[in-house]
Amino acid sequence: MSRHLVTVCVTVLVALLGAPAAWAAAPTAERQLDWVVSASGRVPVSEEEIREHVSSELLAAAGGPAGINAALARLGRLTLAEILTVQPDHVVARVSGPAGDYLLEVHVDAAGLLDGIHVTFHDPPPTSWPAVDERLAGLGARVSFTASRVGRDGRCRAVHEIDGNVQRPLGSAFKLYVLGALGTAVATRRTAWTEELAIRDDWKSLPSGVLQDEPAGTRLTLAEYADKMISISDNTATDHLIHRLGRETVQLQLFLFGNRRPAANIPFLTTKAFFELKAAEYPARAEAYLALPRWARPAAVTRLERLPLTGLAGWTAPEKIDEIEWFGSPADICRAFSGLRRQNQPEIDHALSLNDGGLGLDRSRFPTVWFKGGSEPGVLTLNYLTGTSTGDTFVTSLMISDPNAALDADRTVGRSLAIIKGAFQLMNP
């Protein structure tokens, strides 16, 4: 949730903002992959050359040509080792760099320009549960994990777990409960996915996301807010939905989805309140909030939400992650995913399917992939639901936290994705 983290929780060369579910086909993705590999060894690349290869949308997200050059320099000179997936608009390859092996994924738009570049550290997936445990032990001191099968009755049954019922900070994975509250409101006809809601300046938050830059009065449907909240973890979209539904409605969804310690999330924070506690006057404001009795905190949160978005700064070290956050266990997340599946609404499936978080499962075996992650300094969660070609449903949830030191995001995410991919393959051999 820090301003300086991409909370979709994939390690990226450049943050992919607002990408559509299906990329427009163009027969140049493989050539653009070759250009990225070549350019990595020629930094700085000229602005003219970068603009010949990179879309304006991706340039804006990266901070212009300087941002592209900085990302290339960080990777170092790459060498192409193996192309794994080739489509006209999409290529995934294994590449080698000074820091190790990576998976490099590029997407191109209809004009053949790069509009998405993803890089993750490459670890082969583990092929046994003991190997999963060994990899998990290497991620840090506080790790919780479940790999679960969801039965036709909706119940989650753990296939493999480590501290699966231990509650951890969720980061932006809390947005699953907001999505569920919206689904419940639609099911009970208190709203509709097509309802339009205008952006309000007093409901805006900080990035991640893009809606904070839209003018007040811009109207989006609730389905569009949900898409942005989940696929690019848009915080302004999230807060608009919380305000539209009501804090009490979202808090009720914790109970409806079977969160075992819902009181830890009450009062339910908007992202703006979260930033006001951690990004302004820290630690004094946070400590004053925590000193309040529980009954006084809802009013305090409302006051925080009325403050202007000024004077806020990012942070790089953990800040009271066990006290000011949103909380749940891997088992709670499985129940939340199961609850969303039972709501059986196409808009929910659409929002959760837009971004697979870099997992890259074989879609012939796993045609459905839902993802929501979360992060701030000291916190990383990666949460997936898959539906298999044979009709089975599986969920994995991996939570890592350290109250004393920030995580090495690049390596931790890459290694975590390999563990999760291996777990799904073990459950669906």
C-alpha positions in Angstrom: 0.0 0.0 0.0 3.0 2.4 0.1 2.9 5.0 -2.6 6.1 3.6 -4.0 4.9 0.0 -4.4 2.8 -1.5 -7.2 0.2 -3.3 -5.1 -0.9 -5.6 -7.8 2.0 -7.5 -6.3 3.9 -8.6 -9.3 7.6 -7.7 -9.7 7.6 -5.5 -12.8 10.0 -3.7 -15.0 7.3 -1.1 -15.6 3.9 -1.0 -13.9 1.2 -2.0 -16.3 -1.7 0.4 -15.7 -5.2 -0.1 -17.0 -4.5 -3.0 -19.3 -7.5 -4.6 -21.0 -8.3 -8.3 -20.4 -7.4 -9.2 -24.0 -4.5 -7.5 -25.8 -5.1 -6.3 -29.4 -3.3 -8.6 -31.7 -0.2 -7.4 -33.6 2.5 -9.6 -35.2 5.4 -7.8 -33.6 5.6 -9.0 -30.0 8.6 -11.3 -30.7 10.5 -8.5 -32.4 9.7 -6.2 -29.5 11.1 -8.8 -27.1 14.3 -8.8 -29.1 14.4 -5.0 -28.8 14.1 -5.1 -25.0 16.9 -7.6 -24.7 19.1 -5.6 -27.1 18.3 -2.3 -25.4 19.2 -3.6 -22.0 22.8 -3.7 -23.1 22.8 -0.2 -24.7 21.6 2.0 -21.8 21.0 4.9 -22.1 18.8 4.4 -25.2 17.9 7.5 -27.1 14.5 9.1 -26.5 13.7 8.8 -30.2 14.4 5.1 -30.2 12.3 4.4 -27.1 9.4 6.3 -28.6 9.6 4.1 -31.7 9.1 1.0 -29.6 7.0 2.0 -26.5 3.4 3.2 -26.4 2.5 6.6 -24.9 0.5 4.9 -22.2 3.4 2.8 -21.0 5.8 5.7 -21.3 3.5 7.7 -19.0 3.3 4.9 -16.5 7.1 4.5 -16.5 7.9 8.1 -16.0 8.9 8.8 -19.6 12.1 7.7 -21.5 14.2 8.3 -18.4 12.0 5.8 -16.5 12.4 3.2 -19.2 16.2 3.7 -19.2 16.3 3.5 -15.4 14.4 0.2 -15.5 16.7 -1.3 -18.2 19.8 -0.2 -16.2 18.5 -1.9 -13.1 18.1 -5.2 -15.0 21.5 -5.0 -16.6 22.5 -6.6 -19.9 20.1 -9.4 -20.7 20.7 -12.6 -22.7 17.8 -14.5 -24.3 17.9 -18.1 -23.0 14.6 -19.6 -24.1 11.2 -18.5 -25.5 8.4 -20.1 -23.6 5.2 -18.6 -25.1 4.6 -16.9 -28.4 1.5 -15.2 -29.5 1.1 -12.3 -31.9 0.5 -9.8 -29.1 2.3 -11.6 -26.2 5.7 -13.3 -25.7 7.1 -14.9 -22.5 10.8 -15.8 -22.5 13.5 -16.9 -20.0 16.4 -14.4 -19.9 19.6 -14.2 -18.0 21.0 -11.1 -16.3 23.7 -10.1 -13.9 21.4 -10.9 -10.9 20.2 -14.2 -12.2 17.5 -15.7 -14.4 14.2 -13.8 -15.1 10.9 -14.4 -16.9 10.4 -11.6 -19.3 6.9 -11.0 -20.6 6.1 -8.4 -23.3 2.7 -7.3 -24.7 2.1 -5.0 -27.7 -0.9 -2.9 -28.7 -2.7 -2.8 -32.1 0.1 -0.5 -33.5 2.8 -3.0 -32.4 4.1 -0.8 -29.7 5.0 -2.1 -26.3 2.3 -1.5 -23.8 3.3 -4.0 -21.1 6.7 -5.3 -19.9 6.8 -7.6 -16.9 9.9 -9.1 -15.3 10.0 -11.6 -12.5 12.8 -13.7 -11.0 12.7 -17.2 -12.4 12.7 -20.1 -10.0 11.5 -23.5 -11.3 8.3 -24.6 -9.4 8.8 -27.1 -6.6 7.6 -30.6 -7.5 6.8 -32.0 -4.0 5.2 -30.7 -0.8 8.5 -31.1 1.1 10.1 -28.9 -1.5 7.3 -26.4 -1.1 8.0 -26.3 2.6 11.7 -25.9 2.1 11.0 -22.9 -0.3 8.6 -21.3 2.1 11.1 -21.5 5.0 13.5 -19.5 2.9 11.0 -16.6 2.4 11.2 -15.2 6.0 10.4 -15.7 9.6 6.6 -15.0 9.4 5.1 -17.0 6.6 1.6 -18.4 6.4 0.4 -20.6 3.5 -2.5 -22.7 2.4 -3.2 -24.7 -0.7 -6.8 -25.7 -0.6 -9.5 -27.5 -2.6 -12.9 -25.8 -2.7 -15.6 -28.4 -2.7 -18.9 -28.2 -4.5 -20.4 -27.2 -1.1 -18.2 -24.2 -1.1 -16.1 -25.4 1.8 -12.3 -25.0 1.8 -10.3 -28.1 2.6 -6.6 -27.6 3.1 -4.4 -29.9 1.0 -1.3 -28.4 2.5 -0.7 -25.6 4.9 1.7 -23.9 7.2 0.1 -21.7 9.8 -2.9 -21.4 7.6 -5.2 -20.1 10.3 -2.7 -17.4 11.6 -4.0 -13.9 10.8 -1.6 -11.7 9.0 -1.7 -8.2 7.5 -3.3 -8.4 4.1 -2.3 -5.3 2.2 -4.6 -4.6 -0.7 -6.0 -8.2 -0.6 -8.7 -6.6 1.8 -10.3 -5.4 -1.4 -11.8 -8.9 -1.9 -14.2 -8.0 1.0 -15.1 -4.8 -0.7 -15.8 -6.7 -3.9 -17.9 -9.2 -2.0 -19.9 -6.4 -0.3 -20.7 -5.0 -3.8 -21.7 -8.4 -5.0 -24.0 -8.8 -2.0 -25.5 -5.4 -2.6 -26.2 -6.2 -6.2 -27.7 -9.6 -5.3 -30.1 -8.0 -2.8 -31.0 -5.3 -5.4 -29.6 -2.4 -3.3 -27.6 -1.3 -6.3 -26.6 -2.6 -9.8 -23.3 -3.1 -11.6 -24.5 -0.5 -14.2 -25.1 2.2 -11.6 -23.0 5.2 -12.3 -21.1 7.0 -9.6 -19.3 10.3 -10.0 -15.7 10.7 -8.8 -15.5 13.1 -5.9 -12.4 15.0 -4.8 -13.0 14.3 -1.1 -13.1 10.5 -1.8 -9.8 10.4 -3.7 -6.8 8.6 -2.4 -3.2 8.1 -3.4 -1.8 5.6 -6.0 -1.7 2.8 -6.8 -4.3 3.4 -9.5 -5.3 6.1 -12.0 -8.6 7.4 -10.9 -7.0 9.9 -8.5 -6.0 11.9 -11.6 -9.5 12.0 -13.1 -11.5 15.2 -12.7 -14.3 15.3 -10.1 -17.6 14.6 -11.8 -16.2 11.9 -14.1 -18.8 9.1 -14.0 -18.0 5.4 -14.0 -20.2 2.4 -13.5 -19.7 0.4 -10.3 -18.5 -2.5 -12.5 -15.7 -0.2 -13.8 -14.8 0.9 -10.3 -14.6 -2.8 -9.3 -12.4 -3.7 -12.4 -9.9 -1.0 -11.4 -10.0 -1.8 -7.7 -9.0 -5.4 -8.4 -6.9 -5.4 -11.6 -4.7 -2.4 -10.8 -5.5 -2.1 -7.1 -6.8 1.4 -7.6 -7.2 3.0 -4.2 -9.5 5.8 -5.3 -11.8 3.2 -6.9 -11.7 1.3 -3.6 -12.6 4.2 -1.4 -15.5 5.3 -3.7 -17.0 1.8 -3.4 -16.6 1.8 0.4 -18.3 5.2 0.7 -21.0 4.2 -1.8 -21.8 0.9 0.1 -21.2 2.2 3.6 -18.5 1.1 6.0 -20.9 -1.1 8.0 -21.8 -3.0 4.8 -18.2 -3.9 4.1 -17.6 -4.8 7.8 -20.6 -7.2 7.6 -19.0 -8.9 4.6 -16.2 -10.0 6.8 -18.7 -12.1 8.8 -20.5 -13.3 5.6 -17.3 -14.5 4.2 -16.2 -16.3 7.4 -13.3 -14.1 8.5 -12.5 -15.6 11.9 -11.3 -12.4 13.6 -13.4 -9.7 12.0 -13.0 -7.4 15.0 -9.4 -6.8 13.9 -10.7 -4.9 10.9 -13.3 -2.7 12.7 -13.5 0.1 12.0 -12.8 -0.8 8.4 -10.2 1.6 7.0 -10.4 3.4 3.7 -7.1 3.6 1.9 -7.1 7.4 2.5 -7.4 6.9 6.3 -4.6 4.3 6.1 -2.3 6.8 4.3 -3.2 9.6 6.8 -2.1 7.3 9.6 1.1 6.1 8.0 2.2 8.8 5.6 1.6 12.0 7.7 2.9 12.9 11.2 4.1 9.3 11.8 4.4 7.9 14.4 2.5 10.5 16.5 -0.8 10.4 14.6 -0.7 6.6 14.4 0.0 6.2 18.1 -2.7 8.7 19.1 -5.2 6.6 17.0 -4.1 3.3 18.6 -4.5 4.9 22.1 -8.2 5.5 21.5 -10.7 3.0 22.9 -12.3 0.9 20.2 -15.6 2.7 20.4 -13.9 6.1 19.6 -12.0 4.9 16.5 -14.9 5.1 13.9 -15.2 8.8 14.5 -11.5 9.2 14.3 -11.4 7.4 10.9 -14.1 9.7 9.6 -12.1 12.7 10.6 -9.0 11.3 8.9 -11.0 10.8 5.7 -11.9 14.5 5.7 -8.3 15.7 5.7 -6.8 17.0 2.5 -4.4 14.8 0.6 -1.4 17.1 1.3 1.8 16.7 3.1 1.8 12.9 2.7 5.1 11.0 2.1 5.9 7.4 1.2 7.7 5.1 3.6 10.2 2.4 3.1 10.3 0.6 6.5 7.5 -1.3 8.2 5.1 1.0 10.1 2.9 -0.8 12.7 1.9 -3.5 10.3 0.4 -5.6 13.1 -1.8 -2.8 14.3 -2.8 -0.6 11.4 -3.7 -2.7 8.4 -6.4 -5.1 7.2 -6.1 -8.6 8.6 -7.0 -12.2 7.6 -5.4 -15.6 7.4 -4.8 -17.8 4.3 -7.8 -19.8 5.4 -9.9 -16.6 5.6 -8.8 -15.7 2.0 -9.9 -19.1 0.8 -13.3 -18.6 2.3 -13.5 -15.1 0.7 -12.7 -16.5 -2.7 -15.2 -19.3 -2.3 -17.8 -16.7 -1.3 -17.1 -14.6 -4.4 -17.4 -17.8 -6.5 -20.8 -18.6 -5.0 -22.0 -15.1 -5.8 -21.9 -16.3 -9.4 -21.8 -12.8 -11.0 -20.0 -12.3 -14.3 -18.8 -8.9 -13.2 -16.9 -10.4 -10.2 -15.3 -13.0 -12.5 -14.3 -10.3 -14.9 -12.7 -8.1 -12.3 -10.7 -10.9 -10.8 -9.6 -12.4 -14.1 -8.1 -9.2 -15.6 -4.7 -9.6 -14.0 -3.2 -13.0 -13.2 -0.4 -11.5 -11.1 2.4 -12.9 -13.3 1.6 -16.5 -12.4 1.5 -17.8 -16.0 -0.3 -21.1 -15.5 -1.2 -23.3 -18.4 -4.6 -22.1 -19.4 -5.5 -25.4 -21.0 -5.3 -26.9 -17.5 -6.4 -23.8 -15.5 -8.8 -21.9 -17.7 -9.9 -19.7 -14.7 -7.3 -17.7 -12.7 -8.4 -15.1 -10.1 -5.8 -13.0 -8.4 -5.5 -10.3 -5.7 -2.4 -9.4 -3.9 -1.3 -6.8 -1.4 1.8 -5.1 -0.2 3.4 -2.3 1.9 6.9 -2.3 3.4 7.2 -5.4 5.5 4.1 -7.0 4.0 3.4 -9.2 0.9 0.4 -11.4 0.2 -0.3 -13.3 -3.0 -3.7 -14.9 -3.3 -5.1 -17.0 -6.2 -8.2 -19.1 -7.1 -8.0 -21.4 -10.1 -10.7 -23.4 -11.9 -9.5 -26.4 -13.8 -10.5 -27.9 -17.1 -11.9 -30.9 -15.1 -14.2 -28.7 -12.9 -12.1 -28.5 -9.8 -11.5 -25.3 -7.8 -8.3 -24.6 -5.9 -7.1 -21.7 -3.8 -3.6 -20.7 -2.7 -2.8 -17.9 -0.3 0.7 -17.0 0.7 1.3 -14.3 3.3 4.7 -12.9 4.3 5.3 -10.2 6.9 8.2 -8.7 8.9 7.5 -5.9 11.4 11.2 -5.0 11.6 12.5 -4.9 8.0 11.2 -4.3 4.5 11.1 -7.4 2.2 13.3 -7.8 -0.8 10.3 -7.5 -3.1 12.1 -8.5 -6.4 13.4 -11.8 -5.1 10.5 -12.5 -2.7 7.8 -12.1 -5.4 9.6 -14.2 -8.0 10.3 -17.1 -5.5 6.7 -16.9 -4.2 5.2 -17.2 -7.6 7.2 -20.3 -8.3 6.0 -21.8 -5.0 2.4 -21.0 -5.8 2.6 -22.3 -9.3 4.1 -25.6 -8.0 1.3 -25.9 -5.4 -1.3 -25.6 -8.1 0.4 -28.2 -10.3 0.7 -30.6 -7.3 -3.0 -30.2 -6.6 -3.9 -30.7 -10.2 -1.3 -33.1 -11.6 
